[in-house]
């Protein structure tokens, strides 16, 4: 399995997952032409995409959906999120209804906590058993999410903000409250805590994503997770790899 983060953050999110000649995208949150270019940059032909999985219908996750119509790519999302998704040809629309086989990938959705109709994350397993878990916008991580994401080779998880930086930002109080709520975004500490329950020190690859450009810093997010895992006895670049997007 190969994973490429093509875009991450409030400006847009796109993840490509490849295995055994099959490719799927999780979210398409930047303009179609940019997705096409970034796919080609990592050696993926846009007309070779087998499916698009959507976590939720906020614009930074669906902006590039015209790609689906152009290349006739099936799009998968929950019934709730289809209420907000526009412009996808009817024949390409698919509703996520629990565990599904998408292309050659076994896809298990799991509930996340965000201010959308029916947002989800995904645990994706290829036919040789490699697993990637994608947990983007969520205000908290519960035991069901942890159980579904366990035993992944790749963890793609948001590490959105530092609460102190957020508190001292010029964001309106209502926006601060939304971000900090259980249907907002994960702080660095929340992400680190979740990863201490998931990482087993067997060479997993951690990708910290969706960092706030205003209320976080790459090194701060990375060090928060490294310190938490260090307390569990796991060393970065020895027991696991970590990268910030």
C-alpha positions as CSV (number, residue, x, y, z in Angstrom):
1,X,0.0,0.0,0.0
2,X,1.2,3.5,-0.8
3,X,-0.4,6.7,0.7
4,X,0.0,10.2,-0.7
5,X,-1.3,13.3,1.1
6,X,-2.0,15.6,-1.9
7,X,-3.6,18.4,0.2
8,X,-4.2,19.0,3.8
9,X,-5.8,21.8,5.9
10,X,-8.6,24.3,5.7
11,X,-7.6,25.1,2.2
12,X,-8.5,21.6,1.1
13,X,-7.9,17.9,1.7
14,X,-7.0,15.1,-0.7
15,X,-5.6,11.7,0.1
16,X,-4.6,9.0,-2.5
17,X,-4.4,5.4,-1.5
18,X,-2.8,2.9,-3.9
19,X,-2.4,-0.9,-3.8
20,X,-2.0,-3.7,-6.4
21,X,-2.8,-1.4,-9.3
22,X,-5.9,0.1,-7.7
23,X,-6.3,3.8,-6.6
24,X,-8.9,5.5,-4.5
25,X,-9.1,9.1,-3.2
26,X,-10.4,10.1,0.2
27,X,-11.8,13.6,-0.1
28,X,-11.3,16.0,-3.0
29,X,-11.2,19.4,-1.4
30,X,-9.2,21.5,-3.8
31,X,-10.1,22.5,-7.4
32,X,-10.2,19.7,-10.0
33,X,-7.3,21.0,-12.1
34,X,-5.1,21.1,-9.0
35,X,-6.0,17.5,-8.1
36,X,-5.1,16.4,-11.6
37,X,-1.7,18.1,-11.4
38,X,-0.9,16.7,-8.0
39,X,-2.0,13.2,-9.0
40,X,0.4,13.4,-12.0
41,X,3.2,14.7,-9.8
42,X,3.0,11.4,-7.7
43,X,2.6,9.2,-10.8
44,X,-1.1,8.7,-10.8
45,X,-3.2,9.2,-13.9
46,X,-6.4,11.0,-13.1
47,X,-8.4,8.6,-15.4
48,X,-7.1,5.6,-13.3
49,X,-9.0,6.5,-10.1
50,X,-11.4,3.7,-9.1
51,X,-13.4,5.6,-6.5
52,X,-13.7,8.7,-4.3
53,X,-14.6,8.4,-0.7
54,X,-16.0,11.5,1.1
55,X,-15.7,12.1,4.8
56,X,-18.2,15.0,4.9
57,X,-19.5,17.7,2.6
58,X,-17.7,20.8,3.8
59,X,-16.1,22.6,0.9
60,X,-12.5,21.8,1.9
61,X,-13.4,18.1,1.4
62,X,-15.6,18.2,-1.8
63,X,-14.5,21.2,-3.8
64,X,-12.9,19.1,-6.5
65,X,-15.9,16.7,-7.1
66,X,-16.2,17.8,-10.8
67,X,-13.3,15.4,-11.2
68,X,-15.8,12.6,-10.7
69,X,-18.0,13.6,-13.6
70,X,-15.0,14.3,-15.9
71,X,-13.5,10.8,-15.4
72,X,-16.7,8.9,-14.5
73,X,-15.4,8.0,-11.0
74,X,-17.9,6.5,-8.5
75,X,-18.4,8.7,-5.4
76,X,-19.2,7.3,-1.9
77,X,-20.6,9.2,1.0
78,X,-23.2,8.8,3.8
79,X,-26.8,9.4,3.1
80,X,-26.7,12.4,5.4
81,X,-23.7,14.0,3.5
82,X,-25.4,13.6,0.1
83,X,-27.9,16.2,1.3
84,X,-25.1,18.8,0.9
85,X,-23.2,17.4,-2.1
86,X,-24.2,18.9,-5.4
87,X,-23.3,18.4,-9.0
88,X,-22.3,14.7,-9.1
89,X,-24.0,12.7,-11.9
90,X,-26.7,10.5,-10.5
91,X,-25.1,7.3,-11.8
92,X,-21.9,8.0,-9.9
93,X,-23.6,8.5,-6.5
94,X,-23.2,5.7,-3.9
95,X,-24.3,5.7,-0.3
96,X,-22.0,4.3,2.3
97,X,-24.0,1.7,4.3
98,X,-21.5,0.1,6.6
99,X,-18.6,-2.1,5.6
100,X,-18.2,-2.2,1.8
101,X,-15.9,-3.5,-0.9
102,X,-14.8,-0.5,-3.0
103,X,-12.6,-1.4,-5.9
104,X,-10.3,-4.0,-4.3
105,X,-10.3,-2.2,-0.9
106,X,-12.3,-3.3,2.1
107,X,-13.7,-0.1,3.5
108,X,-15.1,0.3,7.0
109,X,-16.6,3.7,7.8
110,X,-16.8,5.0,11.4
111,X,-18.7,7.8,13.0
112,X,-16.8,11.0,13.8
113,X,-17.9,14.1,15.6
114,X,-18.1,17.2,13.5
115,X,-20.7,19.8,12.6
116,X,-21.9,18.1,9.5
117,X,-25.0,15.9,8.7
118,X,-23.3,12.5,8.9
119,X,-19.5,12.8,8.9
120,X,-17.3,9.7,9.0
121,X,-13.8,8.4,8.9
122,X,-12.5,5.4,7.1
123,X,-10.5,2.3,7.8
124,X,-9.3,0.9,4.5
125,X,-7.7,-2.5,4.0
126,X,-6.1,-3.7,0.8
127,X,-6.3,-7.3,-0.5
128,X,-2.9,-8.1,1.1
129,X,-4.0,-6.9,4.5
130,X,-2.3,-3.5,4.8
131,X,-4.5,-0.9,6.5
132,X,-4.8,2.9,6.5
133,X,-7.1,4.7,8.9
134,X,-8.3,8.2,8.0
135,X,-9.7,10.4,10.8
136,X,-10.0,14.0,9.7
137,X,-12.4,16.6,11.1
138,X,-13.7,15.5,14.6
139,X,-14.0,17.1,18.0
140,X,-13.3,13.9,19.9
141,X,-12.2,10.3,19.6
142,X,-14.3,7.6,21.2
143,X,-13.6,3.9,21.9
144,X,-15.4,2.7,18.7
145,X,-13.2,4.9,16.6
146,X,-10.1,3.6,18.4
147,X,-11.2,0.0,17.9
148,X,-11.9,0.5,14.2
149,X,-8.5,2.2,13.6
150,X,-6.4,-0.4,15.5
151,X,-3.7,-2.4,13.7
152,X,-3.2,0.1,10.9
153,X,0.1,0.5,9.1
154,X,-0.9,4.2,8.4
155,X,-2.7,6.6,10.6
156,X,-3.9,9.8,9.0
157,X,-5.3,12.0,11.7
158,X,-6.0,15.7,12.2
159,X,-3.9,17.6,14.8
160,X,-5.7,20.8,14.3
161,X,-4.8,23.3,17.0
162,X,-3.1,24.3,20.2
163,X,-5.8,25.5,22.7
164,X,-3.6,28.3,24.1
165,X,-2.8,29.6,20.6
166,X,-6.5,29.4,19.8
167,X,-7.5,31.2,22.9
168,X,-5.1,34.1,22.1
169,X,-6.1,34.3,18.5
170,X,-8.3,37.0,17.0
171,X,-11.0,34.4,16.1
172,X,-14.5,35.4,17.3
173,X,-15.5,33.7,20.5
174,X,-18.2,31.7,18.7
175,X,-15.6,30.3,16.3
176,X,-13.3,29.4,19.2
177,X,-16.1,27.6,21.0
178,X,-17.0,25.6,17.8
179,X,-13.4,24.5,17.3
180,X,-13.0,23.4,21.0
181,X,-16.4,21.7,21.1
182,X,-17.0,17.9,20.8
183,X,-18.1,18.5,17.2
184,X,-15.2,20.8,16.3
185,X,-11.5,19.8,15.8
186,X,-8.9,17.8,17.6
187,X,-6.2,19.6,19.6
188,X,-2.6,18.4,19.5
189,X,-3.1,16.8,22.9
190,X,-6.3,15.0,21.9
191,X,-4.5,13.6,18.8
192,X,-1.5,12.5,20.8
193,X,-3.7,10.7,23.4
194,X,-5.6,8.8,20.6
195,X,-2.3,7.7,19.1
196,X,-1.0,6.4,22.4
197,X,-4.0,3.9,22.2
198,X,-3.3,3.0,18.6
199,X,0.5,2.9,18.0
200,X,2.2,-0.4,18.9
201,X,5.7,0.5,17.8
202,X,5.8,-1.8,14.8
203,X,6.8,0.7,12.2
204,X,3.5,2.5,11.8
205,X,3.5,5.7,9.7
206,X,1.7,8.6,11.3
207,X,0.6,11.5,9.2
208,X,-0.6,14.6,11.2
209,X,-3.0,16.6,9.0
210,X,-5.4,19.5,8.9
211,X,-3.2,21.8,11.0
212,X,-4.6,25.3,11.6
213,X,-2.3,27.8,9.9
214,X,-3.2,30.3,12.6
215,X,-3.5,28.3,15.8
216,X,-0.8,25.6,15.5
217,X,2.8,25.0,14.4
218,X,4.1,21.9,12.7
219,X,6.8,21.3,15.2
220,X,4.5,21.8,18.1
221,X,2.0,19.3,16.8
222,X,4.8,16.8,16.0
223,X,6.5,17.1,19.4
224,X,3.2,16.8,21.3
225,X,2.7,13.3,19.7
226,X,6.3,12.3,20.0
227,X,6.4,13.2,23.7
228,X,3.2,11.2,24.4
229,X,4.5,8.2,22.6
230,X,7.9,8.5,24.2
231,X,6.1,8.0,27.6
232,X,4.8,4.7,26.2
233,X,8.3,3.7,25.3
234,X,8.1,4.3,21.6
235,X,10.8,6.2,19.8
236,X,10.2,8.3,16.6
237,X,12.1,6.9,13.6
238,X,12.8,3.7,15.4
239,X,9.4,2.3,16.4
240,X,7.3,4.5,14.1
241,X,7.5,7.3,11.6
242,X,5.8,10.6,11.9
243,X,5.2,13.4,9.3
244,X,3.2,16.6,9.5
245,X,1.2,18.0,6.6
